[in-house]
Amino acid sequence: MPKLLLATNNKGKVREYKSLLSAVPFELVTPAELGISTEVAEVGGSFEENARLKATIMAAESQVLSLADDSGLEVDALGGEPGRLSARYAGEGASDRDRANYLLAKLEGVPREKRTARFRCVIAIATPDGDVELCSGECDGLITFEPVGEGGFGYDPIFYLPELDKTMAELSPDEKNRISHRGKAARKASQLLKEKYSK
C-alpha cells in the first residue's frame, strides 16, 4: 500500500487525521516515523499558502505524497484574529489553555452576540514533483466566556456550537469529525485521494 505522509507531529491532529482518512487506500505515516525532523516555518500570508508550503516541502524531502493543513480560529470582534497565528497567539511555548485564556482576556466586555467566530482549515496534498491540490472547510460558532469541556485540543473548550448547545470540547471524537472544519476539509481530501492519487 502506498504511503501518505501527514506533514505534522501534532499528536491531536495526527489522531484526528488517522480517523478522518481511515477509508483512503494509503498507509498514513508521520515525519517522525520516516526519520524527518524538518520543521517548516509557517511564513505564508494565508492558511492556503502555509498548507501548500508545508505539503510541498515535506513531499520533496520524503519523496512521498504528503498532506498538510493550516487551520485556525477567526474571531470577528478581533478583526479575524488569531487567524493563521492561532498556534502562536499567546507567544512561543504557550499551552492550549494559555492561548484560550489570552483570547478570552482580549474579548473581555464583548457581549455574547458579538462573539461570533469560525474555525477554518485548508488541506494541501502535494506530490514529490510539486503538483498541489487544496481542500477547505469551515465551522461557525461563538466564543464562550470561559472554557467548557475536556475533549479536543487547541481552542475547542471556548468554541460554542449553538445548534448543538455544546462547545467543541464537549463533543465525542465522531461528533467533532462530523461537523468540524477539519472534518469537512478532510472529507474533500479523502475523495480526492481516492479519485486522483490512488490509481
N, C-alpha and C positions, 0 to 999 in steps of 0.2 A: 504494500500500500504506500502511495507517495506521501511525503511529509508536508505538513503545513506549519510554518513557524509562526507562533503567536508572539509578536515582537514586543513582549512585556515580561517583566519579572514580578509585577504586582500580583500578589497571591489572590487577592479578591477578584481581579479581572480574569486571571487565568482560570479560576474556579467557575466564574460565570460563562466564559467562552467555551470551556470544555462541555458545559451543559447546553449552551445555545447552539453549538456546532456539532452536537453529538451525532447528527444524521449525515454529515458530509463524509465522502469516501477518502478521507485523509487521516494520517496519524498526526495528531496535534502535539507539537513539541515546543519547548521554551528555549530562549537563548542559552540559559544555564545548562540545559540538557545537551546542547550542541557545543558547549565549551566556549560560547561567545560572551565576552564581558563588555562589549561596546555599549556605552550609554549614549543615545542620540539626544543632543540638546534640542529642546522644543523652541526653536528660534523663529518659526514661521509666524506670520501675522494673522492666521486664522486656524480653526480646527482642521480645515481641509489641507492647508499647507503642512501642518505638523504631522498629520496622519500619513500624507504622501511621503514626507521626508523620512519618517521612521521606517515605513514599509520598504521604500526603495533602498535605503542604506542597509537594512537587515537582509533583504533579498540578495543584494550584491555580495555582501560579506559571507552569507551562509550558502549561497547558490541553491537556495530552497525557496519555493513560493512562500511569500510572507504576508501576514495580515497584521496591520497596526491600527490603533484607533487614537483619536484625540477626542476627549469629551470634557464637558464642564457644565457649570451652572451659570445661567444668566438671570440676574435679578433686575427687574425693570426699574425699581426705585433707586438702584445704584448705577443706572446707565448701562446695564448689561454686564457689570462686574459680577463675580470674578472672571467669568468667561474662560478664555484659554489659559488664564493664570490660576485656575481653580486649585490645582495641586500645590501651588506655591504662594497662595494668597496671604497666609499669615507668616510668611518667611520660611527660609530653609530649615528643615528639621522639625517643623511644627507637626503635631499629631492631627488626626482627623477631628478629634474633639477641640483642639486649639483653633483649627480653621472654622469649625462651626460656631464656636463662641465668638471669634473675631467678626464673622459675618453678622451674627445676631447683635453684637455691640454696634455695628455700623447702621443697623436698622432700628436702633432704639428710638421709640416715639413714632415710628411709621405704623399707621393703622392697618388692620388685617386686610382690608380691601385693596390696599396699595402694595401688598407684599407678594404680588404676582411674580412668577419665575418659571423658567423651564430648564430642564436638562437637555443638552444636545450632544449627539455622538456622531462622529464621522469615521467610517472604517475605510481604510485603503488596502487593496490587495495588489501586491506587486510581484512581478516575475523577476528572475535574476537578470533578464535583459532589459528591464526598465519599463515594461508595459504596466500601467496602473489603472485600476477601476476604483471608483468611490461609491459608497452607500451611506445614507444618513438616516437618522431617526431623532424624534423629539418627544418630550413628555412634559406636559404643563401642570403646574401646581402652585402652591403658596408656601412661603417661608413661615414656619411656626415661630412662637415666642420663646420656646425652649425645646431642647432635644427630647424626642419621644421614640422609644423602641430600641431594641438591641441588635437587630439584624443588619444586613448590608454593610456598607462601608462609606467613607467619604461624607458627603452632606446628607445622606439618606435620613438620619434622625430628625432633620429640620425641614424636610421637603414633604409637605402635606398634599395628599391627593383628595380633593373634595368629593369626587364621585365614589370613592371607597371609604371615606371618613377615616383614613389611616395615613401615617407617614410611610415613606418608602421603607424605613427600617422596621416597620410592623408587618410587612408582607412576608409570606413564605418565599423561598427562592423561586418556586414555579410561578407564583403570582407576580413577583417582580419582573421575571423574564418576559412574562406575557405583555406587560404594559410599559416597561421601561424604554428609554431612548436607546440603550444598548441592545435590548431585545429586538426592537423594531429594525435597527440598522443590521443586526446580525441575521435576521430572517432574510433580508435582501441579499446579504453577503453569502448566506448559505445557498440560496437559489443560484446565485452567480457562480459559486464554486462548483456546484453540480453541473450547471449547463455549459460553462465556458472552460473550466480548468480541469475537469476530471475525465476528459475524453482520452 
